[in-house]
Amino acid sequence: MTINLTMALVLAVLYSVGFYLLMQRSLVRILLGIVVLGHGSNLLLQTAGGPPAGAAMIGITDPAHMADPLPQAMALTAIVITFALTTFLLALAYRSWSLLGHDEVRDDLEDRRIRRLERRLAESEEDTAEEELEKEATQ
């Protein structure tokens, strides 16, 4: 089985756009990224399933000409998961908009504290290294 170059390019564009949107700070953009990634996953699963073939039922179609039902089942599962995640993010974005007036994801206060602590530790290490260089230069 070979994959069509057009499908490979479409999948690459869908995944890159989806991941780009997923890394944004707005919940609506994150939601759009999840939706685009879901569509990309469904297209990947359908492409991996191969060309259309006969129904996977014994007695109706020759076993050599049957379609693989696993990618179709996985695509249906991906559709359900994407729908559930989409509804959750829509509810989260609506709640954020109604409470805060915007849907931007803010930094966690604990993350800011850790970042300040790391900056202080790096500065103290630089100061210690400079003091040691000065001591060596004076000796």
C-alpha positions as CSV (number, residue, x, y, z in Angstrom):
1,M,0.0,0.0,0.0
2,T,1.4,3.4,-0.9
3,I,0.1,6.7,0.3
4,N,-0.9,9.5,-2.2
5,L,1.5,12.5,-2.1
6,T,-1.5,14.8,-2.0
7,M,-2.9,13.1,1.1
8,A,0.5,13.2,2.7
9,L,0.8,17.0,2.1
10,V,-2.8,17.6,3.3
11,L,-2.1,15.6,6.5
12,A,1.2,17.5,7.0
13,V,-0.7,20.9,6.7
14,L,-3.5,19.8,8.9
15,Y,-1.2,18.6,11.7
16,S,1.1,21.6,11.5
17,V,-1.9,24.1,11.6
18,G,-3.5,22.1,14.4
19,F,-0.3,22.1,16.5
20,Y,0.3,25.7,15.8
21,L,-3.2,26.6,17.0
22,L,-2.9,24.3,20.0
23,M,0.1,26.4,21.2
24,Q,-1.8,29.7,21.3
25,R,-3.0,31.3,24.5
26,S,-6.7,31.8,23.4
27,L,-9.1,29.0,24.3
28,V,-10.9,29.5,21.0
29,R,-7.7,29.0,19.0
30,I,-6.9,25.9,21.2
31,L,-10.4,24.6,20.4
32,L,-9.8,25.2,16.7
33,G,-6.5,23.4,16.9
34,I,-8.1,20.4,18.6
35,V,-10.8,20.3,15.8
36,V,-8.2,20.5,13.0
37,L,-6.1,17.8,14.7
38,G,-9.2,15.6,15.0
39,H,-9.9,16.0,11.3
40,G,-6.2,15.3,10.5
41,S,-6.4,12.1,12.6
42,N,-9.6,11.0,10.9
43,L,-8.0,11.6,7.5
44,L,-4.9,9.7,8.5
45,L,-6.9,6.7,9.7
46,Q,-9.0,6.6,6.6
47,T,-5.9,6.9,4.4
48,A,-4.2,4.1,6.4
49,G,-7.3,2.0,5.8
50,G,-6.5,1.8,2.1
51,P,-8.7,2.1,-0.9
52,P,-12.4,1.4,-0.8
53,A,-13.2,-2.3,-0.9
54,G,-16.1,-4.7,-0.1
55,A,-17.9,-4.9,3.1
56,A,-16.1,-6.9,5.8
57,M,-18.9,-9.6,6.1
58,I,-18.2,-13.2,5.4
59,G,-20.4,-14.6,2.7
60,I,-21.0,-11.3,0.9
61,T,-17.5,-10.5,-0.1
62,D,-14.4,-12.6,-0.9
63,P,-12.0,-12.3,2.0
64,A,-9.2,-11.1,-0.3
65,H,-11.4,-8.1,-1.4
66,M,-12.7,-7.1,2.1
67,A,-12.0,-3.7,3.6
68,D,-10.1,-3.5,6.9
69,P,-12.8,-2.5,9.5
70,L,-10.2,-1.5,12.2
71,P,-9.3,2.0,10.7
72,Q,-13.0,2.8,10.3
73,A,-13.7,1.8,13.9
74,M,-10.8,3.9,15.1
75,A,-12.0,6.9,13.0
76,L,-15.4,6.6,14.7
77,T,-13.7,6.5,18.1
78,A,-11.6,9.6,17.1
79,I,-14.7,11.4,16.1
80,V,-16.4,10.8,19.4
81,I,-13.3,11.8,21.4
82,T,-12.9,15.0,19.3
83,F,-16.5,15.9,19.8
84,A,-16.3,15.4,23.6
85,L,-13.1,17.4,23.8
86,T,-14.7,20.1,21.6
87,T,-17.8,20.4,23.9
88,F,-15.6,20.5,27.0
89,L,-13.4,23.3,25.6
90,L,-16.4,25.2,24.4
91,A,-17.9,25.1,27.9
92,L,-14.5,26.1,29.3
93,A,-14.1,29.1,26.9
94,Y,-17.7,30.2,27.6
95,R,-17.1,30.1,31.3
96,S,-13.9,32.0,31.0
97,W,-15.5,34.6,28.8
98,S,-18.5,35.1,31.2
99,L,-16.3,35.3,34.3
100,L,-13.2,37.2,33.0
101,G,-14.3,38.9,29.9
102,H,-11.7,37.1,27.8
103,D,-10.6,33.6,27.0
104,E,-6.9,33.9,27.3
105,V,-5.1,31.2,29.3
106,R,-3.0,33.0,31.9
107,D,0.3,31.8,33.5
108,D,0.0,29.9,36.7
109,L,1.3,31.8,39.7
110,E,3.3,28.8,40.8
111,D,5.0,28.8,37.3
112,R,5.9,32.4,37.8
113,R,7.4,31.8,41.2
114,I,9.5,28.9,40.0
115,R,10.7,31.0,37.0
116,R,11.8,33.8,39.4
117,L,13.5,31.2,41.7
118,E,15.4,29.8,38.7
119,R,16.4,33.2,37.6
120,R,17.7,34.1,41.1
121,L,19.7,30.8,41.3
122,A,21.2,31.4,37.8
123,E,22.2,35.0,38.9
124,S,23.8,33.7,42.1
125,E,25.7,31.1,40.2
126,E,27.0,33.8,37.8
127,D,28.0,36.0,40.8
128,T,29.8,33.1,42.5
129,A,31.7,32.3,39.3
130,E,32.7,36.0,38.8
131,E,33.9,36.1,42.4
132,E,36.0,33.0,42.0
133,L,37.5,34.5,38.8
134,E,38.4,37.7,40.6
135,K,40.0,35.7,43.4
136,E,42.1,33.7,41.0
137,A,43.1,36.9,39.1
138,T,44.3,38.6,42.3
139,Q,46.4,35.6,43.5
